[in-house]
Amino acid sequence: MKNKACIILCLAVLLLVNCKNDEPPNHHNDMDTSKVYYNTDQFVMGADLSYVNQILDFGGTYRDSGKITNPYLIFRKYGANVVRFRLFHTPTWTKEVYGSAGEQMYNDFYDVKLGMEKVKELGMEVCLDFHYSDTWADPGKQIIPKAWESLSLDVLRDSIYNYTFNVLHQFDEQGLMPEYVQVGNEINPGFVLPQGKRWNGNVTNFVFLLNAAISAVRNAGNGSDITPQVIIHIAQPENATNWFEGLDEAGLADYDIIGISYYYMWSEVQLDNVSNYISALKQDYGKEVMVMETGYPWTTENYDDYDNIIRNDMLLPDYPATVDGQFEYLKRLTQEIIDGGGKGIFYWEPAWISSNMKDLWGKGSSWECNTLFDFEGNVIKGMEFMIYSYQF
C-alpha cells in the first residue's frame, strides 16, 4: 500500500509539472520586486517600439546588465505596460530604401502584427497608431495614401471605414485586438489631405471622415473581448485647446482620450506647466489625457553618420544631456502628467539605436542620443523612470 501511494503521488507530481509546461511562460520572474510596476488602470507607462523589428533585422543588439536580451522583454522588465506601433497603409518605400537587398516592408500590417504578437505574449497591452498615409503623418504632412487619391468624399469615407475595420477585425481574429487605437497621428492640420483638412471652413468634411475611422473602431470592438479606447492625437499641448474648440458642435464626440505630443525642443510649454495644460484639457472636454510622444537626450554626441535630432540650445539647465539628467527629466515630466490628472506617457522610439537600418533620410539612427540605451545597446538609467514611485 505504501508503494502504491508513492507511485500515485509521483504520477500526480508529473501531471502537475506537465500541466504547468502547457501554461504561458511567466515573464514576471524577470521583474525586480523592489520596484513599482503600474497597471494600465493606474497609469499607462508606454513605449513606441515601431522600429524594433527592423533594427533587429539589420544588426541591432540590445543588452541588459551586459547580457544580450529581447528588447520587448527589457521594456516589460522596466515597467512598460503598453507598446505603441505605427501603421502605414502601403509603405513600399520601407523596402525600396534597401535597393535589391530589400526583402519586406516595415510598419505595414505584417510587421505590426509580429510586434503585437511579441508584446501580447509578454502580457503588455498595445496602442495601434493609424497614420492613414503610406509614410509619416505629422503636423507638417498628412499625405493621403496613394490608393485613395482622387476619391470622392463619400468613397474616401467608406475607404477609411473599411480599412480601419478590416485591420482591426483581422487582428482580433488572431487574438491581437489593441487596447488603444489612434485615429491618425498628430493630426493638427487634419488627415488624408486635402479633403480631410481641419481648418479653413472644412470642419464638416473633416469630422465626417474622422467619424468614419472612429465608427470602424467601435464596430470592430463590439464583437471582441477587448474594446479599444479611441485616441485623438495632437502635437504639443499649446495646440490642443484651439484644435478641439467647436468640434463637439460639429459632431466629434465619440472618443475616449486626448493624446498630445510633448517635446522640449518644439513646445512653448514649460515643463513645470504641463500639468496645468492637461488639467485644463480634462476639464474643458471631459476626456482622459495622455502624452503619446516625448523624449529627452542623454548625450549630445553622435554615434553614426546620421545627424541627430537634438536642440542643444533648448536643453533645460536643471536637466543636462546626461544619463542622470535624462532620468530626472522623465521623472519630473511623468509627475507633471500625474499632477494634472493625466492617464499616461509614451516615450517615442526609446529603442532606436544605431544599426544598419535605413529610412528615407539615412542609415543608422538620428535618435540614438535620445534613446534609453547607450551606444552599445545597454540599458541606461533613464529606462527606470517607468518603475519609479510617483505620487498620485
C-alpha positions as CSV (number, residue, x, y, z in Angstrom):
1,M,0.0,0.0,0.0
2,K,2.9,2.3,0.9
3,N,4.5,1.7,-2.5
4,K,1.2,2.2,-4.3
5,A,0.6,5.5,-2.6
6,C,4.1,6.6,-3.5
7,I,3.5,5.8,-7.2
8,I,0.2,7.7,-7.2
9,L,2.0,10.7,-5.6
10,C,4.8,10.6,-8.2
11,L,2.2,10.4,-11.0
12,A,0.4,13.4,-9.6
13,V,3.6,15.5,-9.4
14,L,4.5,14.6,-13.0
15,L,1.0,15.5,-14.2
16,L,1.2,18.9,-12.4
17,V,4.6,19.6,-14.0
18,N,3.3,18.7,-17.4
19,C,0.2,21.0,-16.9
20,K,2.5,23.8,-15.9
21,N,4.6,23.4,-19.0
22,D,1.5,23.9,-21.1
23,E,0.9,27.3,-19.5
24,P,2.3,30.6,-21.0
25,P,5.7,31.4,-19.7
26,N,5.8,33.6,-16.6
27,H,7.9,36.5,-17.8
28,H,7.2,38.4,-14.5
29,N,10.1,36.3,-13.0
30,D,12.5,38.8,-14.5
31,M,10.9,41.8,-12.7
32,D,12.6,43.5,-9.8
33,T,10.2,43.1,-6.8
34,S,11.8,46.2,-5.2
35,K,10.4,48.4,-8.0
36,V,7.0,49.8,-8.6
37,Y,5.0,48.3,-11.5
38,Y,1.9,50.1,-12.7
39,N,-1.1,48.5,-14.3
40,T,-2.9,50.4,-17.0
41,D,-5.8,51.3,-14.7
42,Q,-3.4,53.2,-12.6
43,F,-1.2,54.8,-15.2
44,V,0.0,53.9,-18.8
45,M,3.7,53.5,-19.0
46,G,4.1,53.4,-22.7
47,A,6.9,53.0,-25.3
48,D,6.7,53.3,-29.1
49,L,8.8,50.4,-30.4
50,S,7.8,50.7,-34.1
51,Y,11.4,50.4,-35.3
52,V,12.5,47.4,-33.2
53,N,11.7,44.6,-35.6
54,Q,13.6,46.4,-38.4
55,I,16.6,47.2,-36.1
56,L,16.8,43.6,-35.1
57,D,16.7,42.5,-38.7
58,F,19.6,44.9,-39.5
59,G,22.1,44.0,-36.8
60,G,20.9,46.0,-33.8
61,T,21.6,44.4,-30.4
62,Y,20.1,45.2,-27.0
63,R,21.7,44.4,-23.7
64,D,20.5,44.4,-20.1
65,S,23.3,44.3,-17.5
66,G,25.7,43.4,-20.3
67,K,23.6,40.4,-21.5
68,I,22.0,40.3,-25.0
69,T,18.2,40.4,-24.3
70,N,15.0,40.5,-26.2
71,P,14.2,44.3,-26.3
72,Y,10.4,43.7,-25.7
73,L,11.3,41.8,-22.6
74,I,13.6,44.6,-21.5
75,F,10.8,47.1,-21.6
76,R,8.4,44.8,-19.7
77,K,11.1,44.3,-17.1
78,Y,11.5,48.0,-16.7
79,G,7.8,48.8,-16.3
80,A,6.3,49.3,-19.7
81,N,2.7,48.2,-19.8
82,V,1.6,49.4,-23.3
83,V,3.6,49.3,-26.5
84,R,2.7,51.6,-29.4
85,F,3.1,50.6,-33.1
86,R,2.6,52.9,-36.1
87,L,0.8,51.5,-39.1
88,F,1.3,52.9,-42.6
89,H,-1.1,52.0,-45.4
90,T,1.3,50.7,-48.1
91,P,4.8,51.7,-47.2
92,T,6.7,50.3,-50.2
93,W,9.5,52.8,-49.6
94,T,10.5,50.9,-46.4
95,K,11.6,48.1,-48.7
96,E,12.8,50.2,-51.6
97,V,15.4,52.1,-49.4
98,Y,17.4,48.9,-49.3
99,G,17.5,48.5,-53.1
100,S,17.8,45.0,-54.3
101,A,18.6,43.8,-50.7
102,G,15.1,44.9,-49.6
103,E,13.0,41.8,-48.8
104,Q,10.0,43.2,-46.9
105,M,8.1,46.3,-45.9
106,Y,8.1,47.6,-42.3
107,N,5.4,49.4,-40.3
108,D,2.8,47.6,-42.5
109,F,0.2,45.1,-41.3
110,Y,2.5,42.1,-41.1
111,D,5.4,43.9,-39.4
112,V,3.0,45.4,-36.8
113,K,1.3,42.0,-36.4
114,L,4.7,40.5,-35.5
115,G,5.4,43.2,-32.9
116,M,1.9,42.9,-31.4
117,E,2.3,39.1,-31.0
118,K,5.6,39.6,-29.1
119,V,4.1,42.2,-26.9
120,K,0.8,40.4,-26.1
121,E,2.8,37.2,-25.3
122,L,4.7,39.2,-22.6
123,G,1.4,40.4,-21.1
124,M,1.6,44.0,-22.2
125,E,-1.1,45.9,-24.0
126,V,-1.0,47.6,-27.4
127,C,-1.7,51.0,-28.8
128,L,-2.2,50.9,-32.6
129,D,-1.3,54.2,-34.3
130,F,-3.1,54.5,-37.7
131,H,-1.2,57.1,-39.8
132,Y,-3.7,56.9,-42.7
133,S,-0.8,57.5,-45.0
134,D,1.9,55.5,-46.9
135,T,4.5,57.4,-45.0
136,W,5.0,59.6,-41.9
137,A,2.0,61.7,-40.9
138,D,2.6,64.7,-38.6
139,P,1.8,68.4,-38.3
140,G,3.8,69.1,-41.4
141,K,2.4,66.5,-43.7
142,Q,-0.7,64.3,-43.8
143,I,-0.4,62.7,-47.2
144,I,-3.3,60.6,-48.4
145,P,-2.4,57.0,-49.3
146,K,-1.8,56.6,-53.0
147,A,-4.6,54.0,-53.1
148,W,-7.1,56.7,-52.0
149,E,-6.0,59.6,-54.3
150,S,-8.8,61.3,-56.3
151,L,-11.6,59.5,-54.4
152,S,-14.8,61.4,-53.9
153,L,-15.6,62.4,-50.3
154,D,-18.2,59.7,-49.8
155,V,-15.9,57.0,-51.3
156,L,-13.0,58.2,-49.2
157,R,-15.1,58.0,-46.1
158,D,-16.0,54.4,-46.9
159,S,-12.4,53.6,-47.6
160,I,-11.3,54.9,-44.2
161,Y,-14.0,52.9,-42.5
162,N,-13.4,49.7,-44.3
163,Y,-9.6,49.8,-44.0
164,T,-9.8,50.6,-40.2
165,F,-12.4,48.0,-39.6
166,N,-10.7,45.2,-41.6
167,V,-7.3,45.8,-40.0
168,L,-8.8,45.6,-36.5
169,H,-11.0,42.6,-37.4
170,Q,-8.0,40.7,-38.7
171,F,-6.0,41.5,-35.6
172,D,-9.0,40.4,-33.4
173,E,-9.4,37.1,-35.2
174,Q,-5.7,36.3,-34.2
175,G,-6.2,37.4,-30.6
176,L,-4.4,40.7,-31.2
177,M,-7.1,43.4,-30.8
178,P,-5.3,46.5,-29.5
179,E,-6.4,48.1,-26.3
180,Y,-5.9,51.6,-27.6
181,V,-6.3,52.9,-31.2
182,Q,-5.1,56.3,-32.5
183,V,-7.3,57.5,-35.4
184,G,-4.5,59.5,-37.0
185,N,-1.1,60.7,-35.9
186,E,-0.5,64.3,-34.8
187,I,-3.5,65.5,-36.9
188,N,-3.1,69.2,-36.2
189,P,-3.8,70.1,-39.9
190,G,-6.3,67.3,-40.3
191,F,-5.6,64.0,-42.1
192,V,-5.9,62.4,-45.6
193,L,-5.4,65.9,-47.1
194,P,-6.7,67.8,-48.9
195,Q,-10.3,66.5,-48.2
196,G,-9.6,65.9,-44.5
197,K,-8.4,69.4,-43.6
198,R,-9.3,70.6,-40.1
199,W,-9.3,74.3,-40.8
200,N,-10.4,77.0,-43.3
201,G,-14.1,76.1,-43.2
202,N,-13.6,72.4,-43.9
203,V,-14.6,71.2,-40.4
204,T,-17.7,69.4,-41.6
205,N,-15.8,67.2,-44.1
206,F,-13.1,66.6,-41.6
207,V,-15.4,65.4,-38.9
208,F,-17.3,63.3,-41.5
209,L,-14.1,61.5,-42.3
210,L,-12.7,61.2,-38.8
211,N,-16.0,59.8,-37.5
212,A,-15.7,57.1,-40.1
213,A,-12.5,55.9,-38.5
214,I,-14.0,56.1,-35.0
215,S,-17.1,54.2,-36.0
216,A,-14.9,51.5,-37.5
217,V,-13.0,51.1,-34.2
218,R,-16.3,51.0,-32.2
219,N,-17.8,48.4,-34.5
220,A,-14.7,46.2,-34.6
221,G,-14.6,46.3,-30.8
222,N,-18.3,45.4,-30.5
223,G,-17.6,41.7,-31.2
224,S,-14.3,41.5,-29.4
225,D,-13.3,40.6,-25.9
226,I,-11.3,43.8,-26.0
227,T,-13.0,47.2,-26.5
228,P,-10.3,49.6,-27.8
229,Q,-10.2,53.1,-26.4
230,V,-10.1,55.8,-29.2
231,I,-7.3,58.4,-29.0
232,I,-7.2,61.6,-30.9
233,H,-3.6,62.8,-31.1
234,I,-2.4,66.4,-31.4
235,A,1.2,67.6,-31.4
236,Q,2.2,69.9,-28.4
237,P,-0.2,70.9,-25.6
238,E,-0.4,74.5,-26.6
239,N,-2.2,73.5,-29.8
240,A,-4.8,71.2,-28.3
241,T,-7.3,73.6,-26.8
242,N,-7.8,75.6,-30.0
243,W,-7.8,72.4,-32.1
244,F,-10.7,70.8,-30.2
245,E,-12.7,74.0,-30.0
246,G,-16.0,73.7,-31.8
247,L,-15.6,70.1,-32.8
248,D,-18.2,68.8,-30.3
249,E,-20.8,71.0,-32.0
250,A,-19.6,69.7,-35.4
251,G,-20.3,66.1,-34.2
252,L,-16.9,64.9,-33.0
253,A,-17.6,63.5,-29.5
254,D,-17.3,59.7,-29.6
255,Y,-13.6,59.4,-28.5
256,D,-12.1,58.5,-25.2
257,I,-8.6,60.1,-24.9
258,I,-6.9,63.3,-25.9
259,G,-3.4,62.4,-26.8
260,I,-0.7,65.1,-27.1
261,S,3.0,65.0,-28.1
262,Y,5.3,66.9,-25.8
263,Y,8.8,67.5,-26.9
264,Y,11.1,70.0,-25.1
265,M,12.6,71.2,-28.5
266,W,9.3,72.0,-30.2
267,S,6.9,73.1,-27.4
268,E,6.3,76.6,-25.9
269,V,5.0,75.0,-22.7
270,Q,7.5,74.9,-19.8
271,L,8.0,71.6,-18.1
272,D,6.5,72.8,-14.8
273,N,3.4,74.0,-16.6
274,V,2.5,70.7,-18.4
275,S,0.1,69.7,-15.5
276,N,-1.9,72.9,-16.0
277,Y,-2.5,72.2,-19.7
278,I,-3.5,68.6,-19.0
279,S,-5.9,69.6,-16.2
280,A,-7.5,72.3,-18.5
281,L,-8.0,69.8,-21.3
282,K,-9.6,67.3,-19.0
283,Q,-11.9,70.0,-17.6
284,D,-12.9,71.5,-20.9
285,Y,-13.6,68.3,-22.8
286,G,-14.3,65.7,-20.2
287,K,-11.8,63.2,-21.6
288,E,-8.7,61.4,-20.3
289,V,-5.4,62.9,-21.5
290,M,-2.1,61.1,-22.3
291,V,1.2,62.2,-23.6
292,M,1.6,60.0,-26.6
293,E,5.1,61.1,-27.6
294,T,8.1,62.6,-25.7
295,G,11.8,62.2,-25.5
296,Y,14.9,63.8,-23.9
297,P,18.6,63.3,-24.7
298,W,21.2,61.5,-22.5
299,T,24.1,62.8,-24.6
300,T,24.9,65.4,-27.2
301,E,27.3,63.1,-29.0
302,N,26.6,61.4,-32.4
303,Y,27.5,57.7,-32.8
304,D,27.0,57.3,-36.6
305,D,26.8,59.4,-39.8
306,Y,23.1,60.1,-39.5
307,D,22.7,63.6,-38.0
308,N,20.8,63.6,-34.7
309,I,17.5,65.3,-33.9
310,I,18.5,67.4,-30.9
311,R,18.3,71.1,-29.8
312,N,21.2,71.9,-27.6
313,D,20.0,75.5,-27.2
314,M,16.7,74.2,-25.9
315,L,18.0,71.9,-23.2
316,L,16.8,72.7,-19.7
317,P,19.6,73.9,-17.3
318,D,18.3,71.6,-14.5
319,Y,18.3,68.6,-16.8
320,P,21.6,68.3,-18.8
321,A,22.0,65.9,-21.6
322,T,23.4,63.2,-19.4
323,V,22.2,59.8,-18.2
324,D,21.2,61.3,-14.9
325,G,19.7,64.4,-16.5
326,Q,17.5,62.4,-18.8
327,F,16.3,60.2,-15.9
328,E,15.4,63.3,-13.8
329,Y,13.6,65.0,-16.6
330,L,11.5,61.9,-17.3
331,K,10.6,61.6,-13.6
332,R,9.6,65.3,-13.5
333,L,7.5,65.1,-16.7
334,T,5.7,61.9,-15.5
335,Q,4.9,63.5,-12.2
336,E,3.6,66.6,-14.0
337,I,1.3,64.4,-16.1
338,I,0.0,62.7,-12.9
339,D,-0.4,66.0,-11.1
340,G,-2.6,67.3,-14.0
341,G,-4.8,64.2,-13.8
342,G,-3.2,62.6,-16.9
343,K,-3.6,59.0,-17.7
344,G,-0.2,58.0,-19.2
345,I,3.1,58.7,-21.0
346,F,4.7,57.2,-24.1
347,Y,8.3,57.5,-24.9
348,W,8.8,57.8,-28.6
349,E,11.3,55.3,-30.1
350,P,13.3,54.7,-27.0
351,A,14.9,51.7,-28.7
352,W,16.0,53.4,-32.0
353,I,19.7,52.6,-31.5
354,S,22.2,52.8,-34.3
355,S,22.3,49.8,-36.7
356,N,22.3,49.1,-40.4
357,M,18.7,50.1,-40.6
358,K,17.7,52.7,-43.2
359,D,14.9,55.2,-43.6
360,L,14.3,57.9,-46.1
361,W,17.0,60.2,-44.7
362,G,19.9,58.0,-43.6
363,K,21.3,54.8,-42.2
364,G,21.6,54.2,-38.5
365,S,19.7,56.5,-36.2
366,S,19.0,60.2,-35.8
367,W,17.7,59.5,-32.3
368,E,20.4,57.5,-30.6
369,C,21.1,60.4,-28.3
370,N,17.5,60.3,-27.1
371,T,17.2,56.5,-26.6
372,L,17.0,54.6,-23.3
373,F,20.1,52.7,-24.3
374,D,23.7,53.7,-24.7
375,F,25.7,53.5,-28.0
376,E,26.4,49.8,-27.3
377,G,22.8,49.0,-26.8
378,N,23.0,48.8,-23.0
379,V,20.0,49.9,-20.8
380,I,20.7,53.2,-19.2
381,K,19.2,54.8,-16.1
382,G,16.5,56.7,-18.0
383,M,14.7,53.4,-18.5
384,E,14.0,53.3,-14.8
385,F,11.6,56.2,-14.9
386,M,8.7,53.8,-15.5
387,I,9.3,51.9,-12.3
388,Y,9.8,55.0,-10.1
389,S,7.4,55.5,-7.2
390,Y,5.2,58.5,-8.1
391,Q,2.8,60.5,-6.0
392,F,-0.9,60.0,-7.1
